[in-house]
Amino acid sequence: MRILLLLFRTSRWDAIIGILAGTATGMATSGFAWVLQATIAGHGDNWGWHAVAFASCWLIYGAGAVLADNRITRVAQRAVRELRLSFSRQILAVPLPLLEREQSRIFPVLIEDVAAISRAAERLPSAISGLFTVIGCFVLLTIISWPLAIACLGLGAIASAGYVIPLQRFQRHLAIWRMDWDGVNRLLDALVRGHKELLLDDRKRAVFFDRHLEPICRRQEVEITRASTWETLVRRWGELLLLLGIGLLLFTLPLHGWATYEQFGRFLFIALFLLAPLGNLVGFTTYLSRVTLAMNRASQIGVMLGRESSETASALTRVPPQSATALPFKLHEVTYRHSRDDEAPFDLGPVSLEFDRPEIVFICGGNGSGKTTLLKLICGLYPPAHGDLVSDGNVISPSTLAAHRRHFSVIFSDFFLFDGLIGYEDAVPATAARLLHEVHLGNQVSIDVTGAFSSTKLSQGQRKRLALVAALLEDKPVYVFDEWAADQDPEFRRWFYEHILPDLRAQGKLVIAITHDDAFYPRADRIVRLSEGRILSDTRQDARN
């Protein structure tokens, strides 16, 4: 059972104590049934011993229930924490192409699926208690009348066979609901991010809402209602079959003669004790179905909830400076196929390029020519389909890829601006203040002693300039810019090409920049032109300083 393995991996002793306490609770519940029926059947004989037994069961039940809930809740919440951290580590280890394809499904897994596992873990004590209550009561039934116990066992087997159908229906509708949940999250994200565009166009707004968002929400309503209906039947199945079995035995008792009415009365008393525990036990299977679905959804995006690979374990490993691969580096006959479900495949290459420092390299080409894909190959973010990434004569392998990536400070066109200097909090304050002043952000943003930015609520051009400040403070040997100047006014565009890039080269850096600003092409030492995934030219020139 996956949920038990997960809890044992998280905290073995807490899980064991919780399970044992749940077991004790179940045995105490069946003990109540034994004491009560024995006292009634004995007409008060040995009431003293029965009172002691009742009090003992009461104490065991109370202590066991509290202890089981406490321990299992503790280990469940710890498991949720570890799941989220494990998931985050695995996300860092997932190849970028896979993450780009599956990004809309990540948050539902991180939030909904992890929560489903947590809810199942929290129901575990009552399920364990229910299991051992059923076992204990069945032993008592066997003592009272073994033919009745065998009849109950036969009815239980028939009930189990019939129980499979509603469980499968529940699982099917739940899976459809969960699949649609990814679509709902994607549309809600579009609703927020595309808010301006939707406000400007009433037709677009109406179609988005009426043809996209509303239908999937209605379908979710239908599927979760159907799933809930079958789930209710599953949870009540044990109780319904128990009551049906009682009725069948009661009204056929004169026919089969297996037991007296007195024995049946004692049997009925104990059977009624089973209603709630049996419901908890059978109902727990719906939570197990949710856990299975959650883990399957997670595995589809390349992660395994509760399990980590060696690549995941190394995702947060810091690369020692001495292990960093050396420049120069080159791409040798590298190819890459870029494809998504909603797009035609795009082939890049074969590409052979060499890079060394200090120099400024401009990569030019039309839209869709493969410039950004080439940058991601250069940085080691995309794995080549064929060919090699070579550094200082050595092919870069998975074990040295992190060291290669460590060289690069990159600002992509769809960059993400963190709230501070993540990992570079010890940047010299005077240098940070000077750079903020140079980009005209000195009066709007400051960097405190923890490296946090005082504000990131800026225009897109200002956010790019703040990202540039953060990149310069990292002081990496290679700087990569994906159309950085596209959102800048003429003043900052000129400052970028005429001051920042030459300064980086003067510091011994390698600069690789995607640009369409042909007026500044003379500032480059080298211009690489792409078209439809192929290199048209790789031209060196004397850069104009």
N, C-alpha and C positions, 0 to 999 in steps of 0.2 A: 504494500500500500504506500503510494508516494508520499502522502501527508505524514505518515509515521516516520518514513526515512528522512524526510525534511526536518521534522522536529528532533529526531535523534542526532542528525548532523549539527543542528543548531546548539542544543544543550542536552546531552545524553541523560544526565542525572535528573534534571528538572522534568524531562519527558518520562523517565522511568517512575519517578515519584508521583507524577500526575496520573499516569496509567494505573499504578498500584492503588492510588487513592480512589480512582474511579472504580476499580475492581472491588475495593472494599465497600464502596457505596452501593454497588450492585448486589453484593452478597448480603449487606445489611438489609436492603430492601426485601430480598427473598427471605431473610431471617424474620422480618416483621410478619410476613405472610405465614411462616411456619409457627411462630409464637401465637399469633392470633387464632389460627385455626386449631392449634393444639389446645389452647385454653378453652375455646368454645366447645370443642369436642369432648374435653375432659370434664366439663361442667364445673370448672373452678378448682379441680384437683391440681395439686402442685403449683398453686397460683404464685407462691413465693419465688420458686425457681423461674417460673414464666415471667414474673415481674422483673427479676434480675436480667433475664435474657432480653426482655423488651427494652429495658434501660440501656443495656449494652449495645443493642442494635441502634438505638436512638443516638447514643454517643458516637458510635462508629459512622453512622450515616451523616451526622452533622459535621464531624471533623473531616471525614473523607470528602464530602461534597465541597466544603470550603477549600480544603487543601488541593483537591483536583482542579477546581476552577482557578485558584491562584497560580498554581504551577503551570498549568497549560496556557493560561492567559499570558503569563510571563514569557514562556518559551515561544508562544505564538507571536507576540509583539516583537520579540527578539528576532524571530524568523522573518517577519515582515521587514524589519530593518535590514537584515542581512540580504534578503531577496532584492530590495531596492538598491543596496550598495553593490551586490553581485551583478545585478542587471546593468547598473551604470558602468561597472568595470568591463562587462562584456560588450556594452555599446562602444566603449573606447577601443575594444579589440576587433570589432566587426569591420570588415573591409568597407571603405567609403562607398563604392558602387552599390553594394547591397543596402547600406543605410540610406542612400539617396532614393532607392526604389521603395523602401519600406518605411520612410520617415512618418507617414501619416498614421501608421499602426503602432508606433512606439509608445505614445502616451496612453492609449487604451490598455496596453499590456502593463505598463508601469503603474497605472492607477487601478483600473477595474480588475485585471486578472490577479494582481498581487492582493488586492482586497478580498477577492473570492477565496484565495488560499487562506487568508487570515480568518475569514468567517468559518471556513471548514474546520480550522484548527480549534477555534473557540467552541465548536459544537462537539468536539471529540470527547470531553469528559462525560457528557450525557449519553453519548453513543456507547462508550465503554461500560458505563453504569448499566445502561439498558441491556447490553449483551450479557453481563454476568447476572443480572436480575432474571433474564430469560433462562439462562442455564440453571441457576439455583432453583427457580420455581419448577422447571421441568424435572429436576431431581426429586423434588417434593411430590410432584404429580405421579412420578414412577412409584414412589413409596406408597402413595394412597391407592393407586390402581394402575398396574402396568398395562392392562388392555386399553384404558383410557389414554395413557401416555402414548402408546403406539398409534392409537387413532389420531391423536393430536399431531404426532409426527407425520403421519400420512397426509393430513390436511395441510400441514406446513409445506410439505413437498409440492402438493398441488398448487398451493398459494404462491410458492416461489416461481413455479413455471408461468402462472398467469401474471405475476408481477413484472416480468420482463417486458411485456408489451407496453404498459404505460411508461415504464422507465425509458424505453427506446424512443417513444413519442416525445417525451420531455426533452431528451438529449437532442433530438432532431430540431425541434423548435428553438431550443436554447442556442444551438449552433448557428441557426439562421439569424437569430437576434444578435448574437455576438459579432457575426460577420457584418451585419448592417451597422453595428455600433461604430466600426471603423469608418464607414461612410458618413455617419452623422458627425463624428469628430472632424472629418475632413471638410464637410460643408460648414460646420460652425466656425472652423478656422478661416475658411474663405469669407464667411459673413463678417468676421471681425477685420481681417486684413484687407478685404475688398469693400469696406464700408463706404469709402469716398466714391468709388465707381458706382456702387449701387444707389447711393443717394442722388447721383447726377442723372441717372437714366431710369425712369419709371418702368419702361418696358423690360429692361434687364432685371430690375428689382422684382417685378411681378413674375417673370419667368423663373428666376432663381428660386423664389419662394414657392410658387405654385407647382412647378414641374420638377424641382430637384429636392428642396428641403422638406416640403410637406408630404410628398409621397413616401419618402423613406421613413419619416417619423410615424406616419400612419402604419406602414408595414411593421415597424418596430412595435407599435402598440398591439397590433394583431398577434405578432409572434410571441411577445412576452406574455400576453394574456393566455394564449394557447399553452405556452410552456408552464405558466403558473397553474392552469387548470389541471394539466397532467401531473405537475409536481404535487398538488394537493391530493390527487388520487393516490400517488405513490406514497405520500406520507401517511395517508389514512388507510392504506391497503392492509397493513398488518392488523390494525384495529378492526376493520370491516371483516376480515377473514376470521379473526378470533371470535367476534360476536356471532358470525355465521356458524362457526364450528360449535360454539356453545349451543346454539339453537338446534343444529342437526343432532347433536348428542342427546340433548334434553328430550326432544320429541321422538327420537328413535330408541331411547333407553329401554322402554318396555319390550321392544322387539328383539334386541340383541342380547340382553341379559348379561352384559359384560361387567356391570357394576351395579351396586345398590344405589338407591336415591340418596342415602346418607353419604356414600362415597362421592357421589356426583355433587352433593352440596359442598363438601370440602374442596372438591376439584374446582367448582365454580368460584368459590371464595378466592382461591389462589389465582385462577385465571383472570379475574377482574383486576388483580394486582399487576397483571402484565400489560394492560391497555396502554398506559403512558410510556413505560420502558420500551415496549415493542414499537410504538410510534416513533420514539426517538431513534431507535436503532435503524428502522427501515427508512425513516426520513433522512438519515445521515447519508444515504447513498446518493441523494440529489446533490449534496455538497461535494461528494467525491466526483460526481459527474462534472461539476463546475471546475474542480481542481484539474481534472484531466483535460478539459477544454482549454483552461488557462495555460497549462504547460504546452499543449499542442500549438496554440496561437503564438506563444513565445518562441518555440522552436522554429516556426515558419519564418521568423525574421532573424534567425541565426543565433539565438540565445537559448540557454537551457536554464530555467528557473531552478535555483538551488544547486546548480553544478557549474563548475568552472574548468576551463581547459588550461593548459600551460600557457597558451597565448594570452588568455585572460589574466592569468596571474602576473604576467610580465607587462600588462598594459600600463600599470602605474610605476613600473620600474624606472628609476631615473638613470639616464645614460651618463656614465662618468665622462668627463671631458677628454681624458686620454683615449677613450674607446671610440671617439667620433671619427668617422671615415674622413679621409683627407681630400681636398680639392687638388687637382682638377677632377671633373667627372664627365661622363659622356653617356649618351644614349646610342646603343649600337643595334641598328636594324630593328627598332622597337615598333610593334604594331599594337593597336587596341581597338576593340569593337565596343562602341557605346550604344546601348539599346535599352529602351523601356517599353512597357506593354503598349503604351499609347503613341509610340513614335517608331518611325522606320529606323533600322540600324544605321549607325554611322561608323565608318572605318577610318582610322587614322594610321598613316604609315604605309610602308616602313620608313622610320625616321632615324637618321644618324646625325647627332649633333654633339659638339664638344664645348665645354664651358670651363673657364678659368677666371681667376681674378688677378688684378682689378680690371673690370671692363663693364660697359653698359651695353646690354643687348635689347633691342626692340623687336618684338614679335608682332607682325602686322598681317592683315588679311580681312576678308569680308566676314559678315556675320555667318556663323555656322561653318567656318573653315577649320575649326578644331583648335583654336588658340588656347582656350581655357582647359580643354582636355589635355593638351600638350603640357601646360603648366602643372597639372596634377600628376602627370607621369614624371616630370622632372623632379617634383617634390617628393615622389614616392607615395603619393596618396592613391594613385591608380596602379594596379599591377599590370605589367605588360602582358599581352596575350602571347607575343613572341618577341624574341630579342632580349637584350640585357641592359641593365643600368649598371655602369661600370665606374668605380671610383679608384683613382690612383692605380689602375691596372687590375683591380680586383672586382669581380662581379658582386654586386650588392645582393646579399641573401636575406631571407626573412630575419635571421639573427642579427644582421647589421643594418636593417632597414631603419630602425628607430634612430640609430646614430646618424644615418644620412639625413633623415628628416630634421634632426636637431639643428642642422646648419641654417634652416630657412626661417625667415620672418616674412609672412605673406599677408597681403590685403587683397582678397578676392572682391569681385564686383558685388557679390551677395554676402559681404563680410558680416561677422557678428561682433558687436562691440560689447565686451565684458564691462562690468561695473568698476573695474580697477586693473592694476598691473598684476594680473594673476601670475604668480611665480617669480615676479621681478619687483617685489615690494621694496627691495633695498636700493632702488635706483637713486642716484644722487639728486637731492631736492633742487639744487641750483640748476642742474642740467634740465630737469623736468620743467622748472619755472621758465627757463629761457626758451625751451621749445614751445611751451604753451603761448608765450608772448609772440614768438615768431609766426605762429599760425592764427594769431589774433583771437586766442581763447583765454588769455590771461585774466580777463575781467569776468569770465563766465564759468570757468572750470578751475579747480585746484585739486591737488593730489595730496592726501594726508599721509601721516607716517605709516599707515597700514597699506598704502598704495591704492586706496579707494578714490575714485573720481567723485567730486562733490555733486556732479550732475551729468547725466547723459541725455537729457531732454533737449536735444539740439536739432538743427536742420540736418538733412542728409549730407550736405557738403561739410558742415561743421563736424558731424560724427566721423566722416572720413578723415578729416584733419586730426581729430583726437585719436583715431586708430593709428594714424601715421606717427603721432607722438609716442604712443605706446610701443609701436614697432621699433622706432629709433632707439628707445630706451632699452630694448632687448639686446642691442648691439650684436646681431648675428652676422656671420660672414657672407650670407646671401640674402638679398632682398628681392622679393617678387611682388609686382604690382599689376593687378588686372584692371586696366582702364581707371586708374586712380583719379586722374584729372577730369574724368567725364562730368562730374558734378560740381566742378570748381569754376569760379569766375575767372576772367582773363588774368587778373593779378596773381592769384594763387596757382593758376596753371603755369604761368611763366616762372614763378618762383620754384615750382616743383621741378621743372625741366632744367632750369638754368642754375639752380643753387643746390637743391636737395640731391639730385642724382649725381652731379659732379662731386659734391662733398663726400658722398658715399664711396665713389670710385677713388677719391683722394685718400680715403681711410683704408683702402685696400679691399673694398667690398666688391662682390659680384652683384650686379643689378640686372634683373630680367623683367621687362615691362611690356605688357600688351598695350598698344596705343593705336589710335587712329589720327593722332595729331601730327600730320605730315609736315607742318611748319617747323616742328622741333626734331625731325628726323636727323638733321646734321649733328645733334647733340649726342648721338649714339656712336659707339665704336663699331657696332655691327647691327645689321638689320636682317632678320629672318622673315621671309614672306611665305604665307601658307595659303592654299586654296584647295577646298574639298578634301582636307586631310592629308595633303601632300605638300612637301616643301618645294616652292617654286625657285627660291634663291636664298643664299646665305652669303651676304655681302659684307665685307669689312671696309671700313673707311676711317679717315682721320677725323676724330670727333672735334667739333668746334667748341671750345671752352668759353 
